[in-house]
Amino acid sequence: MSKKIGESLLLDKDFLFENDFYRQNTNFNTGLEFYHALGVFTFNDKNRMCNIPNIDELICKNSKFKTYNEFLDASIKFTEKSLPEFFQT
């Protein structure tokens, strides 16, 4: 990922396919709202979420998951299901 892309702000269109996941599993209607509530505004921020000191507390407070790893695993599984069959693991 280039520096320029990493510094790009997250936009609604970045969560087009995952918004159902965020509606079903968080206190928010879109992925963008969820990430902004966590203080995540760029792709670099998103990639470094695991380094946020209180990330598990923030995830627990704003979603149905107890930890960042639990949230990440569920979001990956959700995304995999929406891929064409030949991309699924």
N, C-alpha and C positions, 0 to 999 in steps of 0.2 A: 504494500500500500504506500503510495507516495505521500510525502509530507502534506501536500496540498489537499489530497483527498481526506487524510486523517484529520485535518483541521476544519473540514467542511462541517457545517451545522447539520444536525439531524433534521429531517423534514418529514412531514406526514407521508409523502410518497415512499419513504424508506421502509414503511411498515404496512404497505398496502395489503400484503397477504397475511400478515400476522395480527392485524387488529382484532380479529375474532378471539385469538388467544388472550390478548390483553383485556378484552371485555369480559371474558369468562373467568379469568384467573387473577385479576387485579381490581383495584378500586377505581380504575380509569377506563375511558372509552377507547383510547388509542395508545399505541406504543409511544408516540411522541409525548403525550401527557404524562405517562408513567415515567419515562426517562427524565423528563424535565423535573418531576417531583423529587427524583433522586439526585438532582444536580448534574445530570449528564446531558451535555448539549452538543458534543461533537463526536465523530467516529473514534477519535483518540480517547475521549472520555469513556465511551462505551467499552473499548478494548481494555481499559484500565480499571473497570468497575471492581474487579476482585481485590484491588489495592485500597479501596475506600475502607477506612478503619471500622466503620459501623455498618457495612453493607448488609450483613445478615439481619441486623435490627431493622434497617430500612426496607428490606425485602419482606420481612415478616409483617411489618406495619402496613405495607401497601399492597400486599398480595396474599394469596392463600398458601404460599410457601414459607418454610421456616428458615431456609438458608439460600444464599446465592447459588450454590451448586445445585440444589433442588430445583430452583427456578430455571437455571440454565439447561439442565437435563430435560425438563418438561418443555421448554421452548424449542429445543432442538428436535425432540420427538414430534412436536406439533408441526414444525416446518418440514420435517421429513415426510410426514403423511400427505402434505399438500404437493409434494414433488411427483412428477410422473414416475410410474412404477420402476422403470429401469434405473432411476437415480436413488431409489430407496435402498437402505442397507438391510 
